[in-house]
Amino acid sequence: MKFHRIYALMARHLYLYRRSLPRMMEIVYWPLLDLAIWGFITVYLMKFEGQIPGVVTFFLGALILWDVLFRAQQGVTIAFLEELWARNLMNLFASPLKPSEFLAATMVMSILKVIAVSVVMAGCAGLFYSYNIFVIGLWLIPFVVNLVMTGWIIGVLTTALIMRFGQEAEVLAWSMVFLFQPISCVFYPIEVLPSWLQAIAWMNPAAHVFEGMRAVLSATVSPLVHLAWATSLNMVCLSLVVALFHWMFEFCRDRGLLVRIGE
């Protein structure tokens, strides 16, 4: 991989954000709307805090961490769709740009988006609800890293499917991540799921992250086991979806699908 090609693709997307108010609103408006809706719900639930200990801490912490995963996925997928909408896909891959460099650039873009959104949400949570996300402590760092990796997995998988099935699959860019939300156990412990669904949820790295977050906030057990599982699952799944992306790219190029999807 060549760094200058990765940087060039990143710069192309950064220029789009600099000159586009709707794209900037994506970073501020939707996270702020999510935080407002769920934040005021948790303020209402504070009335039952005697029955549900630490409900604000659990809900707002889960919301902010879920948005990290969501934006990491969007950063990868939307970067691909931007090229599709601009009919620039063939121009990119007619250049010396490699698929691995394209993925690297989109992943870095997703990190920048996650940082921007996290600053907005953490600041607004402190301003509106006096909530400090750093109450999680240093565990926040491995939690965020694992959620970003899970977002990449979903994003690369979605991109591969859109590349294979064309623009009619674009809806997956916004819906795919929510297919994983029920088994991510964002706002509830995994034990509330039916036993057959628990087995599936344990294979989801995000479920281990949110279980670990609840363990830290309730000071019950160490989250090390959950973090070890999350990291291992993320490494395996990320390797598999990157290999799938490369295979799908070669398949689409050999069948001439890249030309059709870019038009």
Secondary structure as GFF3:
##gff-version 3
##sequence-region A 1 263
A	DSSP	alpha_helix	3	18	.	.	.	ID=ss1
A	DSSP	alpha_helix	21	45	.	.	.	ID=ss2
A	DSSP	three_ten_helix	46	48	.	.	.	ID=ss3
A	DSSP	alpha_helix	55	85	.	.	.	ID=ss4
A	DSSP	alpha_helix	89	94	.	.	.	ID=ss5
A	DSSP	alpha_helix	99	129	.	.	.	ID=ss6
A	DSSP	three_ten_helix	133	139	.	.	.	ID=ss7
A	DSSP	alpha_helix	140	165	.	.	.	ID=ss8
A	DSSP	three_ten_helix	167	169	.	.	.	ID=ss9
A	DSSP	alpha_helix	172	180	.	.	.	ID=ss10
A	DSSP	three_ten_helix	190	192	.	.	.	ID=ss11
A	DSSP	alpha_helix	195	201	.	.	.	ID=ss12
A	DSSP	alpha_helix	205	218	.	.	.	ID=ss13
A	DSSP	alpha_helix	224	255	.	.	.	ID=ss14
A	DSSP	alpha_helix	257	261	.	.	.	ID=ss15
###
